[in-house]
Every structure is written in C-alpha cells, then in structure tokens.
C-alpha cells in the first residue's frame, strides 16, 4: 500500500503526515476483521492516525476512545476524527497505555490494537517510529495485562502481530488468564508464507477458531477473500 499523505476510504479520509505509523495493510486488515456488532464501548490502543478507530466507527454506534503516546499523532488523529461523520463518538487521549490502563475506571466491550512488535530487532534510529513500532515503549506483557483489566467480562480484544511471535504471545496470553478465540493466519501472496496473525482474545475459554487469508495473487491483484473483507472501505474494491 502506498504511503500517501492523504488516504481516502469510502466514508472517511485519513491525513497521513504527522503520525510515525502510516496507513497500511496491517491496520486495514484488523479494522475490517474485528467484530464490532452491537458493541457500545471500544478502545483503540496506539491509534496513530486514528485509522482503526474510524474503521470501527463506520460499522457500529459505539463510543470510541483512542489512546496515543505521540503528541503529533494525537493532533493528526484528532483532526481525522473531526473531519469524519462520527466526530461526536470519537475521542483521542494523549497517554502512555500503561498509565492509562492503571488510571482508567471504564470497561470496554472491544479493544483493538495494531501494537509495536519489533522485539529483538535493531532499534529504529527514528525516535517516533521506535515508539510506535518497538516493544521498548509497550511490551506485549503490558499490552495484554492492561487490556484484560479494561475489558468487560464478555468483551474481547483484537490485535495483529508478526507470525514469528506466535509461541511467545500464546504464553503471554495464557499467563494473563486470557484465551484465544480466533486466529487468522495472513499470507501476503497466494501460496506464500504466513507473515501476520490476527488474534481475537477473550476472558472465557470457548475454543479457538483458526483460519487463513491470502492477500494478493500478484502485485496489486487482490484475492476475492481480501476484497470481500475490505470492500466496505477501499474505494477501488
């Protein structure tokens, strides 16, 4: 997906300049995949441009809080919210998620996050990008622990991660008394390796439903399943 300064979807647009994390396939996949039917409260952790919050707002009537640590991203998300049809239901909070989770007294039906994930990689030289993408600023342990605290008993969390953290994250989830309800393995190319995993986590053990999705048949030639998942958002789908 091109890193455009302004990205237009069917029902909203994203200004894509200040946030370290730009609009990308990971965020679109998660926003389209997460189930938000009949939910009343949603939390978006590390909102960046506000993409996930806006995608969720399009498909439900929930009140949505978006937490973001970077001040420039906060300003950009706030502007994107103000320019959307759902401004009155969207609020961005400038905060570190660990502090937010300790002090927030609200409970949420759904939590979504496209979290930082470079656990063992070289530290990114750009400080903003490091905060947005590296677990030095938000570990999986802190993310899951805080989410469990903030979820309603029947609530759930949806996240996307690289495939190579699967075993590690399975242990983190188990250690926090949480359960995997769904896993969707993402293949960027038909017949290619799994590169990402979409997770749905809950507080109750209901069994895990496993699936696979392939994104492209060739460069910019998308599979029917990916088109079906994202067609509510992409203008050209």
C-alpha positions as CSV (number, residue, x, y, z in Angstrom):
1,X,0.0,0.0,0.0
2,X,1.4,3.4,-1.0
3,X,2.4,5.8,1.8
4,X,0.2,8.7,0.7
5,X,-0.1,11.9,2.7
6,X,-3.9,11.7,2.4
7,X,-5.7,8.4,2.1
8,X,-9.3,8.3,1.0
9,X,-11.7,5.5,2.0
10,X,-15.3,5.2,1.0
11,X,-16.7,7.1,4.0
12,X,-13.7,8.9,5.5
13,X,-10.3,10.2,4.7
14,X,-7.0,9.9,6.7
15,X,-4.4,12.7,6.9
16,X,-1.3,10.6,6.9
17,X,1.6,13.0,7.6
18,X,2.5,13.5,11.3
19,X,2.0,10.0,12.7
20,X,5.0,7.8,12.7
21,X,2.8,4.8,11.7
22,X,1.2,5.3,8.3
23,X,-1.9,3.7,6.9
24,X,-1.0,0.2,5.9
25,X,-2.4,-3.2,5.1
26,X,-2.0,-4.5,8.7
27,X,-4.3,-1.8,10.1
28,X,-6.9,-2.2,7.3
29,X,-6.9,-5.9,7.8
30,X,-7.5,-5.6,11.5
31,X,-10.1,-2.9,11.2
32,X,-12.1,-4.8,8.7
33,X,-11.8,-8.2,10.5
34,X,-12.6,-7.3,14.1
35,X,-16.2,-7.9,15.1
36,X,-18.0,-4.8,16.5
37,X,-21.6,-5.8,16.0
38,X,-23.8,-4.4,18.8
39,X,-20.9,-3.1,20.9
40,X,-21.2,0.1,23.0
41,X,-17.7,0.9,24.0
42,X,-14.4,0.5,22.1
43,X,-10.8,1.3,23.0
44,X,-8.1,1.7,20.3
45,X,-4.6,1.3,21.8
46,X,-1.9,3.2,19.9
47,X,-4.2,4.8,17.4
48,X,-1.6,6.6,15.3
49,X,-3.6,8.3,12.5
50,X,-6.9,7.1,14.0
51,X,-7.4,4.5,11.2
52,X,-8.7,1.6,13.4
53,X,-11.0,3.9,15.4
54,X,-12.5,5.3,12.2
55,X,-12.9,1.9,10.6
56,X,-14.7,0.6,13.8
57,X,-16.9,3.8,13.9
58,X,-18.1,3.1,10.4
59,X,-19.5,-0.3,11.4
60,X,-21.1,0.4,14.8
61,X,-22.6,3.1,17.0
62,X,-20.1,2.6,19.9
63,X,-18.4,5.4,21.9
64,X,-14.7,5.0,21.0
65,X,-11.6,6.2,22.9
66,X,-8.3,6.2,21.1
67,X,-5.0,6.2,23.2
68,X,-1.8,7.5,21.7
69,X,1.6,8.4,23.2
70,X,3.0,10.6,20.5
71,X,1.7,14.2,20.5
72,X,2.0,14.7,16.7
73,X,-0.1,11.6,16.1
74,X,-2.6,12.8,18.7
75,X,-3.1,16.0,16.8
76,X,-3.4,14.1,13.5
77,X,-5.9,11.6,14.9
78,X,-8.0,14.4,16.4
79,X,-8.1,16.2,13.1
80,X,-9.1,12.9,11.2
81,X,-11.8,12.4,13.8
82,X,-13.1,15.9,13.4
83,X,-13.3,15.5,9.6
84,X,-15.2,12.2,9.8
85,X,-19.0,11.7,10.1
86,X,-18.6,10.2,13.6
87,X,-16.8,13.0,15.4
88,X,-19.2,13.0,18.3
89,X,-18.4,9.3,19.2
90,X,-14.6,9.6,18.8
91,X,-12.1,10.8,21.5
92,X,-8.4,10.7,21.5
93,X,-6.4,10.6,24.7
94,X,-2.7,11.6,24.9
95,X,-1.2,9.0,27.2
96,X,1.1,6.1,27.7
97,X,-1.1,3.0,27.7
98,X,0.4,1.6,30.9
99,X,-0.5,4.8,32.7
100,X,-3.9,4.8,31.0
101,X,-4.7,1.3,32.0
102,X,-3.8,1.9,35.6
103,X,-5.9,5.0,35.9
104,X,-8.9,4.3,33.7
105,X,-12.1,3.2,35.5
106,X,-14.0,2.5,32.3
107,X,-14.6,-1.0,30.9
108,X,-14.8,-1.7,27.2
109,X,-16.7,-4.2,25.1
110,X,-13.9,-4.3,22.5
111,X,-10.2,-3.4,22.5
112,X,-8.3,-3.1,19.2
113,X,-4.6,-2.5,18.7
114,X,-2.0,-2.7,15.9
115,X,0.7,-2.9,18.6
116,X,4.5,-2.4,18.5
117,X,6.2,-5.6,17.5
118,X,10.0,-5.4,16.9
119,X,11.0,-7.4,20.0
120,X,14.6,-8.5,19.1
121,X,15.3,-6.3,16.0
122,X,17.7,-3.5,15.8
123,X,16.4,-0.3,17.4
124,X,15.0,2.0,14.8
125,X,17.0,5.3,14.5
126,X,13.9,7.4,14.3
127,X,12.6,8.1,17.8
128,X,8.9,8.5,16.8
129,X,9.0,5.3,14.7
130,X,10.7,3.5,17.6
131,X,7.9,4.4,20.0
132,X,5.3,3.4,17.5
133,X,6.8,0.1,16.4
134,X,9.2,-1.2,19.1
135,X,8.3,-3.1,22.2
136,X,10.7,-0.9,24.3
137,X,7.7,1.6,24.5
138,X,4.9,-1.0,25.0
139,X,5.6,-4.7,25.7
140,X,3.2,-7.5,24.8
141,X,3.0,-8.2,28.5
142,X,1.9,-4.7,29.4
143,X,-0.5,-4.6,26.4
144,X,-2.3,-7.8,27.3
145,X,-2.2,-7.2,31.1
146,X,-3.7,-3.7,30.6
147,X,-6.3,-4.9,28.1
148,X,-7.5,-7.7,30.5
149,X,-8.0,-5.1,33.2
150,X,-10.1,-2.9,30.9
151,X,-12.2,-5.5,29.2
152,X,-15.8,-6.3,30.3
153,X,-16.2,-9.9,31.3
154,X,-17.8,-10.7,27.9
155,X,-15.5,-8.4,26.0
156,X,-12.7,-9.2,23.6
157,X,-9.5,-7.8,22.2
158,X,-8.4,-7.9,18.5
159,X,-4.8,-7.4,17.5
160,X,-2.4,-8.1,14.6
161,X,1.1,-9.4,15.1
162,X,4.0,-10.9,13.1
163,X,3.8,-14.6,12.8
164,X,7.1,-15.2,14.5
165,X,5.8,-14.1,17.9
166,X,3.1,-16.7,18.0
167,X,4.5,-19.0,20.6
168,X,5.7,-16.2,22.8
169,X,2.4,-14.4,22.6
170,X,0.5,-17.6,23.3
171,X,2.4,-17.8,26.6
172,X,1.8,-14.1,27.5
173,X,-2.0,-14.6,26.9
174,X,-2.1,-17.7,29.0
175,X,-0.1,-16.1,31.8
176,X,-2.7,-13.3,32.0
177,X,-5.7,-15.6,32.3
178,X,-6.8,-14.8,28.8
179,X,-7.9,-17.1,26.0
180,X,-7.5,-17.1,22.2
181,X,-11.0,-17.3,20.5
182,X,-9.8,-16.8,16.9
183,X,-6.6,-16.8,14.9
184,X,-6.4,-15.8,11.2
185,X,-3.1,-16.5,9.5
186,X,-2.2,-13.9,6.8
187,X,-0.4,-14.9,3.7
188,X,0.6,-11.7,1.7
189,X,0.9,-13.8,-1.5
190,X,-1.1,-16.8,-2.6
191,X,0.9,-19.9,-1.7
192,X,3.4,-17.8,0.3
193,X,4.5,-18.0,3.9
194,X,2.4,-16.7,6.8
195,X,3.7,-13.2,7.8
196,X,1.0,-11.9,10.1
197,X,-1.6,-13.3,12.6
198,X,-4.9,-11.7,13.5
199,X,-5.9,-12.6,17.1
200,X,-9.2,-12.4,19.0
201,X,-8.8,-12.7,22.7
202,X,-11.3,-13.1,25.5
203,X,-11.7,-13.8,29.2
204,X,-13.5,-17.1,28.7
205,X,-12.4,-20.4,27.2
206,X,-14.7,-21.0,24.2
207,X,-12.2,-22.8,21.9
208,X,-10.1,-21.4,19.1
209,X,-11.3,-21.0,15.5
210,X,-8.4,-21.0,13.1
211,X,-8.5,-19.6,9.5
212,X,-6.2,-18.4,6.7
213,X,-6.4,-15.5,4.3
214,X,-4.3,-14.7,1.2
215,X,-4.0,-11.1,0.1
216,X,-2.6,-10.8,-3.4
217,X,-2.5,-13.1,-6.4
218,X,0.1,-10.8,-8.0
219,X,1.2,-7.3,-7.4
220,X,-1.9,-5.1,-6.8
221,X,-4.1,-8.1,-7.9
222,X,-6.1,-8.9,-4.8
223,X,-7.8,-12.2,-3.9
224,X,-11.6,-12.5,-3.7
225,X,-11.4,-13.1,0.0
226,X,-9.4,-10.0,0.7
227,X,-11.7,-7.9,-1.5
228,X,-14.8,-9.3,0.4
229,X,-13.2,-8.4,3.7
230,X,-12.2,-4.9,2.9
231,X,-14.8,-3.8,0.2
232,X,-16.7,-1.6,2.7
233,X,-13.6,0.6,3.0
234,X,-11.5,0.7,-0.2
235,X,-12.8,2.9,-2.9
236,X,-11.5,0.8,-5.8
237,X,-12.5,-2.6,-4.4
